[in-house]
Amino acid sequence: MLSRVADSLYWMSRNIERAENNARVLGVQLIQMLEASSEESLANHDWETVIEICGSLQEFNQLYDRFTVTNIIDYLAFSEDNLSSVLNCIKFARENARTTRDIIPNDLFEVWNDLYLESSRMFIPEGSINEVHSFLKQVKIASLTSQGVIESSMSRGVPYRFIKIAKWLERAEKTARILNVLSEKSEKDAERADGTNYYYWRSALQLLNGYDEYLKKYPPRMNEKDVLTFLLSDEAFPRSIQYCMDHVREAIIALEGARVSHYSWRMYAALDLLMEEFNEEHINSLQVHEFSSFLDNFQDRCNDISLIFSQTYYLIEPASVP
């Protein structure tokens, strides 16, 4: 397979996953806002946190002169200047799917082509939160449909492995980013809710679609150490970092035929280094105040793995985006 084809498959998959993740994060925040009164909507729900998870607060302040819900939604969902906006992720996913139509199932291209065409014709009046939420729901459905098409239609060959590696790397990085941002917020607001910071950890579970699964495993309490352990090292939950990185390694082993060669040893070494520290026993030994530095280190290691993977297979590494 040509490197340019591998590159398109890789970034198609990462942008599909990013579109879903960012749509989910913004959608959760909009639901919380709709459930609150107009006076509480900005005071009680931290929009800065959402911007830090899905974009850049510095970039937002450069693009907009006012911190309003309308501007925030525009930046996170529709801005062409924000490379991680939901609309940009749709465009990138569709373009990469278009250039690999002879490799991927046709249904996969049609899902993102249809969403792209519908999005380009879309007009959402200012302040129409329900319409924005409907758009975000379409994005999540398109992503889930894509995953169904990939799993049910693609042979388990090299193209499939590139798509899966990209998906799990993107998901692991997003989980780490959400936990890192919320851990830092929690440390700064340690006295909230009698020191339990219930709001932050419930938000983390909702943003990662893990609230119901967490309650099945840890009923009925919301303990920050339990939430962090669940989202970091649970081997069965598909958005935990442990689960994602196990699948990255599994896909790389399948891609390489379980061999370590002169060009792939750096990739294996980086994965081994990361996974040595990433076990449940080590995570359980951490104090709550140590999780932020642990997650910072993981994000750096994950970025290193992404870079090494791109270098190993001669992919194009674009400007860094959240």
MARTOR-70632 format. One record per residue (C-alpha): residue in one letter; z, y, x. Coordinates in pm, 1 decimal, always signed. Each point is the difference from the previous one (the first is absolute). Example, Ala and Ser with C-alpha at 12.3 -4.5 7.8 and 13.67 -1.06 7.14 Angstrom:
<sites>
{A; {+780.0; -450.0; +1230.0}}
{S; {-66.0; +344.0; +137.0}}
</sites>
This chain:
<sites>
{M; {+0.0; +0.0; +0.0}}
{L; {-91.8; +346.3; +132.0}}
{S; {+285.0; +231.3; +95.4}}
{R; {-125.7; +271.0; -236.9}}
{V; {+15.1; -250.7; -288.1}}
{A; {+349.3; -109.0; +100.5}}
{D; {+100.0; +367.1; +19.8}}
{S; {-129.5; +68.9; -353.0}}
{L; {+177.7; -304.3; -143.4}}
{Y; {+323.9; +94.9; +173.8}}
{W; {+3.1; +361.1; -123.6}}
{M; {-124.3; -95.4; -346.2}}
{S; {+302.2; -225.8; -34.3}}
{R; {+245.7; +252.0; +141.8}}
{N; {-124.4; +272.9; -234.3}}
{I; {+14.6; -231.0; -302.5}}
{E; {+362.3; -78.7; +82.5}}
{R; {+77.8; +366.0; +78.4}}
{A; {-153.2; +116.4; -327.8}}
{E; {+219.1; -240.5; -195.6}}
{N; {+315.1; +80.8; +196.5}}
{N; {-39.6; +377.3; -30.0}}
{A; {-97.6; -24.6; -367.0}}
{R; {+312.4; -207.6; -63.5}}
{V; {+228.9; +242.9; +183.7}}
{L; {-140.1; +303.0; -182.3}}
{G; {+2.2; -186.4; -332.8}}
{V; {+368.7; -89.4; +33.3}}
{Q; {+83.0; +363.1; +71.7}}
{L; {-200.5; +122.0; -300.1}}
{I; {+179.5; -243.7; -232.1}}
{Q; {+335.0; +122.9; +129.5}}
{M; {-112.9; +358.5; -59.4}}
{L; {-114.5; -73.7; -355.5}}
{E; {+334.9; -161.9; -75.7}}
{A; {+187.1; +306.3; +126.5}}
{S; {+30.0; +335.8; -170.5}}
{S; {-217.0; +286.7; +126.0}}
{E; {+304.4; +155.3; +168.0}}
{E; {+80.3; -321.6; +185.4}}
{S; {-352.4; -101.8; +100.1}}
{L; {-5.4; +174.8; +337.2}}
{A; {+373.0; +22.6; +61.3}}
{N; {+86.5; -365.9; -51.2}}
{H; {-306.0; -172.8; +141.7}}
{D; {-90.7; +55.9; +359.4}}
{W; {-369.7; +81.6; +18.7}}
{E; {+30.6; +68.4; +372.2}}
{T; {+82.6; -368.1; +46.2}}
{V; {-319.8; -103.2; -179.9}}
{I; {-207.5; +236.5; +216.9}}
{E; {+156.8; -140.5; +317.1}}
{I; {-75.1; -356.1; -114.3}}
{C; {-361.2; +59.8; -106.7}}
{G; {-106.8; +295.0; +212.9}}
{S; {+137.5; +272.1; +223.5}}
{L; {+238.8; +273.7; -105.7}}
{Q; {-131.6; +219.7; +282.0}}
{E; {-358.9; -46.8; -117.4}}
{F; {+99.5; +71.2; -359.8}}
{N; {+164.1; +328.6; +99.4}}
{Q; {-315.6; +100.3; +187.7}}
{L; {-223.8; -69.3; -301.1}}
{Y; {+210.2; +140.4; -285.0}}
{D; {+197.0; +319.3; -32.7}}
{R; {+229.7; -127.3; -278.2}}
{F; {+211.8; -312.9; -36.6}}
{T; {-90.2; -98.8; -356.0}}
{V; {-53.7; -332.2; -175.6}}
{T; {-366.0; +89.7; -61.0}}
{N; {-61.6; +68.9; +369.6}}
{I; {+186.0; -314.7; +104.2}}
{I; {-205.3; -218.5; -236.2}}
{D; {-321.0; +164.2; +118.9}}
{Y; {+92.8; -65.2; +365.1}}
{L; {+107.4; -361.4; -47.3}}
{A; {-262.1; -109.8; -253.2}}
{F; {-313.6; +213.0; +37.2}}
{S; {-1.3; +211.9; +317.1}}
{E; {-297.7; -49.4; +232.7}}
{D; {+208.4; +146.0; +284.1}}
{N; {+264.4; -274.6; -27.7}}
{L; {-159.6; -311.0; +152.3}}
{S; {+252.2; -216.5; -183.4}}
{S; {-51.1; +153.9; -344.3}}
{V; {-72.6; -261.1; -264.2}}
{L; {-348.9; +139.6; -59.9}}
{N; {-85.0; -7.7; +372.6}}
{C; {+121.8; -360.8; +24.5}}
{I; {-233.0; -89.3; -289.3}}
{K; {-293.7; +168.8; +176.6}}
{F; {+71.7; -172.7; +332.2}}
{A; {+48.3; -340.4; -163.9}}
{R; {-323.0; +35.2; -197.6}}
{E; {-202.5; +115.2; +300.2}}
{N; {+123.2; -283.9; +219.1}}
{A; {-64.9; -248.2; -282.1}}
{R; {-353.8; +140.0; -35.4}}
{T; {-80.4; -57.9; +367.4}}
{T; {+121.0; -361.8; -19.5}}
{R; {-155.7; -102.5; -331.6}}
{D; {-173.5; -295.5; +164.7}}
{I; {+339.3; -129.4; +121.5}}
{I; {+239.7; +58.1; -290.7}}
{P; {-27.6; -121.9; -361.8}}
{N; {-212.1; +236.2; -208.7}}
{D; {+282.2; +29.1; -253.9}}
{L; {+218.5; +156.4; +269.4}}
{F; {-250.7; +277.3; +66.3}}
{E; {-50.0; +57.8; -373.3}}
{V; {+373.6; +48.8; -59.1}}
{W; {+17.9; +288.1; +248.8}}
{N; {-344.4; +139.8; -73.8}}
{D; {+86.7; +24.3; -370.0}}
{L; {+335.7; +162.2; +75.6}}
{Y; {-163.9; +242.2; +245.1}}
{L; {-267.5; +103.9; -251.7}}
{E; {+256.3; +41.5; -275.7}}
{S; {+227.9; +201.1; +230.3}}
{S; {-285.0; +231.8; +107.4}}
{R; {-64.2; +87.4; -365.1}}
{M; {+366.9; +34.2; -84.1}}
{F; {+147.6; +330.5; -110.6}}
{I; {+376.5; +22.5; -36.5}}
{P; {+128.2; +329.7; -143.1}}
{E; {+285.5; +163.7; +187.8}}
{G; {+335.3; -136.6; -107.2}}
{S; {-142.2; -310.0; -171.8}}
{I; {+253.1; -247.1; +136.8}}
{N; {-97.4; -276.1; -243.8}}
{E; {-364.7; +16.2; +112.2}}
{V; {+103.8; -16.1; +365.4}}
{H; {+219.5; -299.7; -74.6}}
{S; {-291.4; -170.3; -176.5}}
{F; {-218.6; +55.9; +308.2}}
{L; {+265.7; -147.0; +228.4}}
{K; {+27.4; -303.2; -226.3}}
{Q; {-377.0; -53.2; +31.4}}
{V; {+32.4; +6.8; +378.5}}
{K; {+275.8; -262.2; -1.9}}
{I; {-201.2; -222.8; -234.3}}
{A; {-307.6; +34.9; +225.0}}
{S; {+204.8; -103.8; +304.4}}
{L; {+151.2; -299.5; -176.4}}
{T; {-344.2; -100.2; -129.5}}
{S; {-135.5; +23.9; +355.0}}
{Q; {+267.4; -233.5; +128.2}}
{G; {-85.8; -248.2; -273.4}}
{V; {-370.4; +14.9; +90.5}}
{I; {+73.7; -49.8; +370.3}}
{E; {+230.7; -295.9; -56.3}}
{S; {-223.5; -173.4; -254.4}}
{S; {-345.4; +69.9; +148.1}}
{M; {+11.6; +28.7; +380.2}}
{S; {-27.3; -285.5; +246.4}}
{R; {+289.5; -11.9; +245.7}}
{G; {-212.4; +113.0; +292.6}}
{V; {+8.8; +292.3; +243.6}}
{P; {-72.4; +275.9; -259.1}}
{Y; {+282.2; -128.0; -221.5}}
{R; {+243.8; +1.6; +294.4}}
{F; {-82.4; +359.8; +93.4}}
{I; {+58.6; +108.4; -359.2}}
{K; {+335.2; -178.4; -16.3}}
{I; {+126.1; +127.6; +336.5}}
{A; {-80.3; +357.3; -103.9}}
{K; {+172.0; -42.8; -335.8}}
{W; {+324.4; -137.9; +143.3}}
{L; {+16.0; +254.4; +283.7}}
{E; {-47.4; +287.4; -244.6}}
{R; {+261.5; -139.3; -236.3}}
{A; {+256.0; -56.8; +276.0}}
{E; {-46.9; +354.7; +129.3}}
{K; {+40.7; +147.5; -348.9}}
{T; {+317.5; -198.8; -66.4}}
{A; {+142.6; +115.8; +332.7}}
{R; {-97.9; +361.1; -72.7}}
{I; {+163.2; -0.8; -344.0}}
{L; {+320.7; -154.5; +135.1}}
{N; {+6.4; +233.4; +299.7}}
{V; {-40.8; +315.3; -208.4}}
{L; {+260.1; -110.2; -254.4}}
{S; {+243.5; -116.2; +270.7}}
{E; {-14.5; +342.8; +161.5}}
{K; {+53.6; +168.6; -337.5}}
{S; {+291.6; -232.6; -68.9}}
{E; {+168.4; +82.6; +330.6}}
{K; {-29.4; +372.8; -72.6}}
{D; {+148.1; -49.8; -347.0}}
{A; {+264.0; -260.4; +78.9}}
{E; {+245.4; +122.8; -261.1}}
{R; {-236.5; -46.7; -295.5}}
{A; {+125.8; -232.1; -274.2}}
{D; {+332.6; -56.4; +178.8}}
{G; {-173.3; -98.2; +319.8}}
{T; {-222.3; -271.5; -149.0}}
{N; {-319.4; +207.9; -19.1}}
{Y; {-109.1; -206.5; -296.7}}
{Y; {-293.0; +230.9; -79.7}}
{Y; {-174.2; -47.0; +335.6}}
{W; {+15.7; -378.3; +1.3}}
{R; {-106.2; -34.5; -361.8}}
{S; {-294.7; +228.5; +87.0}}
{A; {-89.2; -216.0; +301.8}}
{L; {-16.3; -310.0; -219.3}}
{Q; {-204.8; +177.5; -267.8}}
{L; {-245.0; +148.8; +251.6}}
{L; {-56.5; -347.4; +145.1}}
{N; {-17.5; -172.5; -339.0}}
{G; {+302.1; -210.2; +89.6}}
{Y; {+268.8; +114.4; -245.2}}
{D; {-19.9; -302.5; -232.0}}
{E; {-25.2; -252.3; +284.0}}
{Y; {+298.1; +156.4; +177.8}}
{L; {+217.8; -26.2; -311.5}}
{K; {-88.7; -368.8; -32.0}}
{K; {+133.8; -61.8; +350.8}}
{Y; {+290.5; +245.5; +10.8}}
{P; {+123.6; +48.2; -357.4}}
{P; {+144.4; +231.5; -109.5}}
{R; {+84.0; +230.3; +294.0}}
{M; {-204.8; +263.2; +184.7}}
{N; {+132.9; -13.6; +355.3}}
{E; {-196.0; +185.0; +268.6}}
{K; {+43.3; -275.4; +261.0}}
{D; {-123.9; -261.4; -249.0}}
{V; {-301.3; +215.3; -95.5}}
{L; {-94.5; +56.2; +363.4}}
{T; {+39.5; -368.9; +86.9}}
{F; {-210.4; -99.2; -302.9}}
{L; {-283.5; +241.8; +80.3}}
{L; {+10.5; -65.2; +372.9}}
{S; {+50.7; -372.7; +44.7}}
{D; {-40.3; -187.6; -329.5}}
{E; {-247.8; -280.3; +72.3}}
{A; {-110.4; -41.0; -362.5}}
{F; {-52.6; +358.9; -121.2}}
{P; {-363.8; +105.2; +71.9}}
{R; {+82.3; +360.5; +87.9}}
{S; {+281.0; -70.8; +244.0}}
{I; {-86.6; +77.7; +360.4}}
{Q; {+86.0; -353.8; +110.5}}
{Y; {-241.0; -148.1; -255.4}}
{C; {-279.1; +240.8; +96.5}}
{M; {+30.2; -55.5; +374.3}}
{D; {+21.9; -378.4; -41.7}}
{H; {-333.7; +19.0; -181.9}}
{V; {-151.4; +227.9; +265.5}}
{R; {+89.4; -256.1; +266.6}}
{E; {-123.2; -289.6; -215.5}}
{A; {-336.0; +172.4; -55.1}}
{I; {-41.3; +83.1; +370.8}}
{I; {+75.4; -361.5; +96.8}}
{A; {-262.7; -117.2; -252.6}}
{L; {-246.9; +260.8; +128.4}}
{E; {+47.6; -114.8; +360.2}}
{G; {+14.2; -370.5; -79.1}}
{A; {+361.3; -12.8; +127.4}}
{R; {-121.0; +84.7; +353.2}}
{V; {+119.4; +271.6; +235.5}}
{S; {-294.2; +134.9; +197.1}}
{H; {-51.2; +264.9; +268.1}}
{Y; {-77.1; +265.7; -263.5}}
{S; {+265.3; -90.9; -260.8}}
{W; {+315.0; -54.1; +208.9}}
{R; {+111.2; +364.8; -34.1}}
{M; {-16.2; -30.3; -378.2}}
{Y; {+210.5; -316.8; -0.9}}
{A; {+247.1; +153.2; +244.8}}
{A; {+43.4; +311.7; -216.9}}
{L; {+59.7; -215.7; -309.2}}
{D; {+248.9; -221.3; +182.5}}
{L; {+189.2; +304.1; +129.4}}
{L; {+25.4; +142.7; -350.1}}
{M; {+103.3; -326.5; -166.7}}
{E; {+269.9; -75.9; +259.6}}
{E; {+211.2; +282.1; -140.9}}
{F; {-119.9; -51.4; -353.7}}
{N; {+216.8; -284.0; -125.4}}
{E; {+257.1; -7.9; -275.5}}
{E; {+291.7; -67.8; +235.6}}
{H; {-75.2; +310.3; +207.9}}
{I; {-59.7; +215.7; -309.3}}
{N; {+327.4; -114.3; -157.5}}
{S; {+183.8; +101.7; +317.3}}
{L; {-122.4; +361.0; -27.6}}
{Q; {+225.5; +269.1; -136.6}}
{V; {-143.9; +216.5; -277.3}}
{H; {-25.1; +303.5; +231.2}}
{E; {-208.0; -206.7; +246.1}}
{F; {-281.1; -77.3; -242.5}}
{S; {-183.8; +331.5; +48.9}}
{S; {-42.4; -52.3; +374.9}}
{F; {-91.3; -365.6; -62.3}}
{L; {-271.7; +105.8; -244.7}}
{D; {-123.7; +272.8; +235.6}}
{N; {-39.8; -263.1; +268.1}}
{F; {-176.7; -236.8; -240.3}}
{Q; {-249.6; +267.7; -106.9}}
{D; {-79.5; +70.3; +366.0}}
{R; {-48.3; -372.4; +67.1}}
{C; {-213.5; -38.9; -312.4}}
{N; {-220.6; +290.4; +107.9}}
{D; {-31.7; -165.7; +342.2}}
{I; {-111.4; -325.7; -163.1}}
{S; {-258.6; +184.0; -211.2}}
{L; {-135.0; +172.9; +311.6}}
{I; {-7.6; -321.2; +204.9}}
{F; {-172.3; -183.8; -284.6}}
{S; {-264.3; +273.3; -18.9}}
{Q; {-51.7; -9.1; +376.0}}
{T; {-17.9; -380.3; +4.7}}
{Y; {-282.5; -12.2; -254.2}}
{Y; {-166.3; +331.9; +92.0}}
{L; {+87.5; +172.1; -325.5}}
{I; {+0.9; +375.6; -46.3}}
{E; {+350.2; +142.1; -10.0}}
{P; {-10.9; +321.4; -210.5}}
{A; {+236.9; +292.7; +12.5}}
{S; {+349.1; -111.0; -94.3}}
{V; {+81.9; +28.0; -368.8}}
{P; {+318.0; -98.4; -188.4}}
</sites>
